[in-house]
Amino acid sequence: MDKHNRPADIYVRFLQLANALRGLPSLPSLDPLEDRILAFVARAGQAKERLSVRDMMAQSELGSPAMLHARLKSMREKGWIVLSDTDDTRRKQIELSQAAWLHFDKLSKCLVQATRDASK
């Protein structure tokens, strides 16, 4: 395989394009744990699964319930997630905000562009 045409080049190009997005006006940045939480919420949303605050706080691999609650509050204030009512008004469902979905759309376009660039 040609050294200048290896699969890793696609990923590196994607990282370059995604990094360029960070320089554009958008939502406030997330810390690494918030990134993991965002990915968890996105996967649940993509699978059409309901994810309540209580469900998220039970994810011990992401941290303690108190830490997760603080991060969810921060992510909500930053505009990455929204909390919606459920049938039980004591329970809130976590969903990505419209702005977060748009961010994922932009990242997807970066990935598509990186694969196109590699085929040139």
C-alpha positions in Angstrom: 0.0 0.0 0.0 1.3 3.4 -0.9 2.5 5.3 2.2 0.5 8.4 1.1 -2.7 6.5 0.6 -3.3 4.5 3.8 -6.6 4.3 5.7 -5.1 6.3 8.6 -4.9 9.3 6.3 -8.7 9.4 6.1 -8.9 9.6 9.9 -6.2 12.2 10.1 -7.9 14.3 7.5 -11.2 13.9 9.4 -9.5 15.2 12.6 -8.2 18.2 10.7 -11.6 19.0 9.3 -13.3 18.4 12.7 -10.7 20.6 14.4 -11.5 23.4 12.0 -15.1 23.2 13.1 -14.0 24.0 16.7 -12.8 27.4 15.5 -16.3 28.3 14.2 -18.9 29.9 16.5 -21.0 27.1 18.0 -21.8 25.6 21.3 -19.4 25.9 24.3 -16.8 23.1 24.4 -17.2 20.0 26.5 -14.7 18.3 28.8 -13.8 14.7 28.1 -16.4 13.3 30.5 -19.1 15.5 29.0 -18.0 14.2 25.5 -18.6 10.6 26.7 -22.0 11.6 28.2 -22.9 13.3 24.9 -22.0 10.1 22.9 -24.0 8.0 25.3 -27.1 10.3 24.9 -26.6 10.3 21.2 -26.5 6.5 21.0 -29.7 6.3 23.1 -31.4 8.9 20.9 -30.3 7.1 17.7 -31.7 3.8 19.0 -34.9 5.6 20.0 -34.4 4.6 23.6 -35.7 6.7 26.4 -33.0 7.9 28.7 -34.0 9.5 32.0 -31.8 11.5 34.3 -32.1 8.6 36.8 -31.0 6.1 34.1 -28.0 8.3 33.3 -27.0 8.6 36.9 -27.0 4.8 37.2 -24.2 4.6 34.6 -21.4 4.0 37.2 -18.8 3.6 34.5 -19.2 7.3 33.8 -18.8 8.5 37.4 -20.7 9.0 40.6 -24.4 10.1 40.5 -23.4 13.5 41.9 -20.7 14.1 39.3 -23.1 13.0 36.5 -25.8 15.3 37.8 -23.4 18.2 37.8 -22.2 17.4 34.3 -25.8 17.1 33.0 -26.6 20.5 34.5 -23.5 22.0 32.8 -24.3 20.4 29.5 -27.8 21.7 29.7 -26.6 25.2 30.5 -24.1 25.0 27.5 -27.0 24.0 25.2 -25.9 20.5 24.3 -28.8 18.6 25.9 -32.4 19.3 26.8 -34.6 17.7 29.5 -38.1 16.9 28.5 -41.1 15.9 30.6 -42.3 12.3 30.7 -45.7 10.9 31.8 -44.3 11.0 35.3 -43.6 14.6 36.0 -40.9 13.6 38.5 -38.8 12.0 35.7 -37.0 14.0 33.0 -35.9 12.5 29.7 -32.5 13.5 28.4 -32.2 14.4 24.7 -29.7 16.1 22.5 -30.6 19.6 21.6 -31.2 20.6 18.0 -27.8 22.4 18.1 -26.1 19.2 19.2 -27.7 17.3 16.3 -26.5 20.0 14.0 -23.0 19.6 15.4 -23.1 15.8 14.7 -24.3 16.6 11.2 -21.3 18.8 10.6 -19.0 16.1 11.9 -20.6 13.7 9.6 -19.9 16.0 6.7 -16.3 16.2 7.8 -16.1 12.4 7.7 -17.6 12.3 4.2 -15.2 15.0 3.0 -12.2 13.2 4.4 -13.1 10.0 2.5 -13.7 12.0 -0.7 -10.3 13.7 -0.2 -8.6 10.3 0.1 -10.1 9.1 -3.1 -8.6 11.9 -5.1 
